[in-house]
Amino acid sequence: MPPPFVKEDLPPILDSTSLEPPPLFDGTTRLYIAYTCPYAQRAWIARNYKGLQDEIKLVAIDIGNKPIWYKEKVYPENKVPSLEHNNKVIGESLDLLKYLDDNFEGPKLLPNDPSKQQFAEELLEYTNTFNKTLFTSFKGDPAKEIGSAFDYLETALNKFKDDPFFLGQFSLVDIAYGPFIGNFQIIFQDVWKYDITAGRPKLGAWIEEMNKIDAYTQTKYDPAKIVASYKKRFLGQ
């Protein structure tokens, strides 16, 4: 079980008008995120679930108007998330999930069962295919193109029938998919009136359970702003 959830006041967003970075490598562990970025949301959820709000400080970046110092002094890849820890900065959201689980206290996000670990690797590997399929569908007819991707998840969620989560317990696999499915559900319903849970009861139950987890729900962004952002970025609206 995760530690009791502590709701926190979120930091202000830093953009190109922010001229100086935080005092880097001063012993403070910092997670650089963007509130609108589902990749960053992954690491943020893991931090919350493991009860690391006091140990890992959030730094919020404007993903479309980043401070110059972020690329120059923090993370040359200029992407979020990134984690400043032990005098180094690392990135890549899936790598960060494992890093947070291996290097910090709190509930473990990966079961000890080798068969579940193998299944986790299969599902984590599929995340790129899943996201690519759905993002690409924005240019075509999503109702005809995305079914197989969600059917894959529905089948995966049937593996452990006595629990709603992918590995039979909440894990980094749920964290990896949560932000994207949450956003896609909103977008496809709003723009194309497509219900991703129709005919997929396991997926519907999984979404319902995810929305009961405070560590996840605090990271969710305003649905109207998500729709507007996706329409502008992918549909030119």
Disulfide bonds with the S-S distance in Angstrom:
none
